[in-house]
Amino acid sequence: MATLTQDQMDQFWRDGVLTVADAITPEELSALRETFNGWVQDSRAHSDDYGETLDGRARFDLEPGHSADRPALRRIQSPEEISEAYATVMRGSRMVEYVADLIGPSLRFHHGKVNSKLPGAATKVKFHQDFTFQPMSNDDMITALLFVDDVTLENGPLEVVPGSHKGPLYSLWHNGIFTGAVADEVVEAHENAIVKCTGPAGSVCLMHASLLHGSAPNLSDTSRTLYIATYYAEDSVELSPNALPSTLTGALIRGEESGRVRCSAYEMEIPEVPKETSFFAQQAAG
């Protein structure tokens, strides 16, 4: 049964973005906050990035200037691998039901992370489209940005260009250099259409993977922490290596295996192979 209204679903497909309140329960929100605060306390014992993920990169990323007295933990890679609270929200919260309403009924998990902007943090994410980082055989792919803190106009909210998911995919290469951002003239052309996504803690911003977006610096005296989980339709496959691989990459979160790969306008059957050597088994195992 759908949990989003028809008006909400229509808005998502029109704008490529939708913010919904109460995407998790108060108990789930409290557990996420308690877990994150524990990680912040643990970070006091470290002076450099630490921990290890599936591909060898550090799991815990520290802001420049971090110290035991002023901890500045800004990112945790794949938190659902090490936290029951985050794994529960990733698999079974209302947030997931909203995603299933839009691109389900069967969903796979792509990757997850926590991003936190401290008060006064100058971090600014330049405009880009996620799909160019993580191309798939079809574009039924949604990034769910769950607000662990209240997100305001001042503390570094997501900034989006509504409707841009229907337009072109812009290059991230400029003068032969990979920048991870679209050209300045692309942003300037859309400047008057940019909208900031705000809301109380426990809300989720659902964003289409092709939507043009960035985020502003935190100019406030409050933190802005997000749990970011990306999902894709079960009948889609990755066309390039996962940039943030985890042991849960490709895991079936909702629904059933279809045995098909959908490439935009057509479908093709996947040959039956032993489960332990199948593409999806390899993905799920990392």
C-alpha positions in Angstrom: 0.0 0.0 0.0 1.3 3.5 -0.9 2.4 5.7 1.9 2.9 8.8 -0.2 -0.1 10.6 -1.6 -0.7 10.9 -5.3 0.0 14.6 -5.1 3.4 13.9 -3.4 4.3 11.3 -6.0 3.3 13.7 -8.8 5.4 16.4 -7.2 8.4 14.2 -7.0 8.3 13.2 -10.7 7.7 16.9 -11.7 10.4 18.4 -9.6 12.8 15.5 -9.0 12.8 16.2 -5.3 10.3 15.9 -2.4 10.7 16.5 1.4 8.5 14.5 3.7 8.2 14.9 7.5 8.2 12.1 10.0 10.1 9.7 7.8 11.3 7.8 10.9 9.8 7.3 14.3 11.0 9.4 17.3 12.7 6.2 18.7 14.6 5.7 15.5 15.7 9.3 15.4 16.9 9.1 19.0 18.9 5.9 18.2 20.6 7.6 15.2 21.5 10.6 17.3 22.8 8.6 20.2 24.9 6.5 17.9 26.3 9.5 16.1 27.1 11.2 19.4 29.0 8.1 20.5 31.1 8.2 17.3 31.8 11.9 18.0 33.1 11.0 21.5 35.2 8.2 20.1 36.8 10.6 17.6 38.4 12.6 20.4 41.0 9.8 20.7 42.1 10.3 17.0 44.1 12.9 15.2 43.7 11.5 11.7 41.0 9.8 9.7 40.5 6.3 11.0 38.7 3.0 10.7 38.5 1.0 7.5 35.8 0.2 4.9 35.5 -2.5 2.3 37.8 -0.8 -0.2 40.4 0.2 2.4 39.5 3.9 2.8 39.0 5.4 6.3 35.5 5.0 7.7 35.6 8.1 9.9 36.6 11.4 8.2 37.7 14.3 10.4 37.4 18.0 9.6 40.6 20.0 9.5 41.2 21.5 13.0 39.7 18.4 14.8 41.0 17.9 18.3 40.1 16.1 21.5 38.8 19.3 22.9 36.9 20.3 19.8 35.9 17.1 17.9 35.0 17.6 14.3 33.7 14.4 12.8 32.3 15.3 9.4 31.7 11.9 7.6 31.1 8.2 8.3 31.2 5.8 5.4 28.7 2.9 5.4 27.4 3.5 8.9 24.8 0.7 8.4 27.7 -1.8 8.4 28.6 -1.1 12.0 25.4 0.2 13.5 22.1 -1.6 14.1 20.3 1.7 14.4 21.4 2.9 11.0 20.9 -0.6 9.4 17.3 -0.7 10.8 16.5 2.7 9.3 18.1 1.8 6.0 16.1 -1.4 5.7 12.8 -0.9 7.5 11.8 2.8 8.1 9.0 4.8 6.5 11.8 6.4 4.4 12.2 3.2 2.6 8.5 2.8 2.0 8.5 6.3 0.4 11.2 5.2 -2.0 9.4 2.0 -2.8 6.3 4.1 -3.7 8.3 5.9 -6.3 10.6 3.3 -7.9 9.5 0.0 -6.3 8.1 -2.3 -5.4 11.5 -4.1 -5.4 14.6 -2.1 -4.3 18.3 -2.6 -3.9 20.7 -0.6 -1.7 23.5 1.3 -3.4 25.5 3.0 -0.6 25.2 5.0 2.6 27.0 7.6 4.6 26.6 10.3 7.3 27.5 13.8 6.5 27.7 16.4 9.3 28.4 20.1 8.9 29.6 21.7 12.1 28.6 25.3 13.1 30.6 27.7 11.0 31.9 25.0 8.7 32.9 26.4 5.3 32.3 23.2 3.4 30.3 23.9 0.3 29.4 21.1 -2.2 29.5 22.3 -5.7 26.6 21.5 -8.1 26.6 18.1 -9.7 24.3 15.2 -10.5 24.8 11.9 -8.7 23.9 9.7 -11.7 27.2 10.8 -13.5 29.1 9.4 -10.5 27.1 6.2 -10.4 25.6 5.3 -13.8 23.1 2.5 -13.9 21.2 0.6 -16.7 18.2 2.7 -15.9 17.6 5.9 -13.9 15.2 4.6 -11.2 17.5 5.7 -8.5 16.8 7.9 -5.4 19.0 9.4 -2.8 17.3 9.7 0.5 18.7 12.4 2.7 17.4 11.9 6.2 17.6 14.9 8.6 19.2 13.8 11.8 19.3 17.5 12.9 16.9 20.3 12.0 17.9 21.6 8.6 17.5 25.4 8.2 18.2 28.0 5.6 21.4 28.9 7.5 23.0 25.6 8.5 24.0 24.3 5.1 20.9 22.9 3.4 20.7 20.9 0.2 20.2 23.2 -2.8 18.4 21.9 -5.9 17.2 22.9 -9.3 13.7 21.5 -9.5 12.9 19.7 -12.8 16.6 19.4 -13.8 16.4 15.6 -13.6 14.5 15.8 -16.9 17.3 17.6 -18.7 20.8 16.7 -19.8 23.5 15.1 -17.8 26.3 17.6 -17.5 29.9 16.8 -17.8 32.1 16.8 -14.6 35.3 17.1 -16.8 36.6 20.6 -17.7 39.8 21.3 -19.7 40.7 17.6 -19.4 40.4 17.7 -15.6 37.8 15.8 -13.5 36.3 18.4 -11.1 33.3 16.5 -9.7 31.2 19.5 -10.5 29.3 20.9 -13.5 30.6 24.0 -15.2 30.1 27.4 -13.6 28.0 28.6 -16.6 25.5 25.7 -16.0 25.0 26.8 -12.4 24.6 30.5 -13.6 22.0 29.5 -16.1 19.9 27.9 -13.3 20.7 30.3 -10.6 17.2 31.8 -10.3 15.6 28.4 -10.0 17.7 27.1 -7.1 15.6 26.0 -4.1 16.8 25.1 -0.5 15.5 22.0 1.1 14.8 22.4 4.8 12.7 20.7 7.5 12.7 19.4 11.1 14.8 16.4 12.2 13.2 13.2 11.2 12.2 14.5 7.7 13.6 13.0 4.5 14.5 14.7 1.3 14.0 12.3 -1.6 16.1 13.3 -4.6 16.3 11.8 -8.1 19.8 10.7 -9.0 19.8 13.0 -12.1 18.8 16.1 -10.2 21.2 19.0 -10.3 22.2 19.9 -6.7 24.8 21.2 -4.3 24.8 22.5 -0.7 25.7 25.7 1.1 28.2 26.3 4.0 26.9 26.1 7.5 26.6 29.8 8.6 24.7 29.0 11.9 25.6 28.0 15.4 23.9 24.5 15.0 25.1 21.3 13.4 23.5 19.9 10.3 23.8 16.1 10.2 22.3 13.9 7.5 22.1 10.1 7.0 22.3 9.6 3.2 21.1 6.3 1.7 20.8 5.6 -2.0 18.5 3.0 -3.4 17.8 1.8 -7.0 15.2 -0.3 -8.7 15.8 -4.1 -8.5 16.0 -4.5 -12.2 18.9 -2.0 -12.6 22.6 -2.8 -12.5 25.7 -0.7 -12.0 27.6 0.3 -15.2 30.8 1.4 -13.3 32.5 0.4 -10.1 30.6 1.6 -7.0 32.4 4.6 -5.6 31.5 3.8 -2.0 31.3 0.0 -1.9 30.1 -1.8 1.2 29.2 -5.4 2.2 25.5 -4.3 1.6 26.0 -3.0 -2.0 23.3 -4.6 -4.2 21.4 -6.0 -1.3 17.7 -6.6 -2.0 15.9 -4.3 0.5 12.3 -4.7 -0.7 10.4 -7.1 -3.0 11.6 -10.0 -5.0 14.3 -10.9 -7.6 12.9 -10.5 -11.1 15.7 -12.0 -13.1 15.6 -9.1 -15.5 17.8 -6.1 -16.3 15.9 -3.1 -17.5 17.9 -0.8 -19.8 15.6 2.2 -20.0 13.1 1.3 -22.7 13.6 -2.5 -22.9 14.2 -5.5 -20.8 16.4 -8.5 -21.1 16.5 -11.8 -19.3 19.6 -12.6 -17.1 20.9 -16.2 -17.9 20.4 -18.4 -14.9 23.7 -19.1 -13.2 24.7 -20.6 -9.8 23.7 -18.2 -7.0 27.2 -18.0 -5.6 28.6 -16.7 -8.9 25.7 -14.5 -10.0 26.3 -10.8 -10.5 23.9 -9.9 -7.6 25.6 -12.4 -5.2 29.0 -10.8 -6.0 27.5 -7.3 -5.4 25.9 -8.3 -2.1 29.1 -9.9 -0.9 31.1 -6.8 -2.0 
